[in-house]
């Protein structure tokens, strides 16, 4: 799920109230509370709703959930950010302007300028830079990037990339990077709008794979962000088509072949992706196989919403009807804005699906 960005002048008192509300919602066994705790509290990462509701949850647990939901690793770090803000905590600035280390910032500036010779010399003078990480808080990704990860322009900082970005990336790769940095960069590139728009995405994917990045590590990320050209490039580099990938790409025959042996996690992902992209035949296949339409989508896959929210936002009446006929709840609210699927349809100006969902609401709850 996207983090809940803090307002320009956040109130610690207000955040404390949010934690108390979450604690109350847990006691009320609200599904949206379970989803928030599952996604943001490390102890409950793989827990079911029933396990979360059965567990004792203290105020400190709720505060940790709120902190991580805001993009901070702990409640004390969130409190410190509010009470003693630093340059790195300036969430209104692009990431390169939040870097406090002048040596690291200098390297990013050389990277952004496409200065291959200058960057190579800078790395020679400061060899630790190739593996050094910088800390950013307040977001749901790009939290501890190395220099290499800046080549993706994801998150967007300047809105462009130097024309020689592949050569710039090669300089960093030759300086020596870790495998996690390689694969994190591949995922960032594969989901980068700027890299796509500038024509750098596919050449960077090839370069990173040539240096050992695993194409499987970025395929799902590319698909969830609708970067289908990147996804096809990754498949060409050896990424495996699993059930979620087949569902995202609308490959119904492959999905049918893969479904019987797919894990529960893969089935969950497949329903989320097939619903997002409107592949109704695959959605029907998964529902008939027992997938629950009322599970929130998995972490990393619009997890603040359900398949019906996604269908409503896209205006897909037939898909919404299928999900409702298989038991999708009309009153289940997303965890970001606390809105029902019908309210999502209204917000996205999808009158046909909104009318259908409102009609179903009236049918289930007739005015007496």
Order of alpha helices (4+ residues) and beta strands (2+ residues): alpha-alpha-alpha-alpha-alpha-alpha-alpha-alpha-alpha-alpha-alpha-alpha-alpha-alpha-alpha-alpha-alpha-alpha-alpha-alpha-alpha
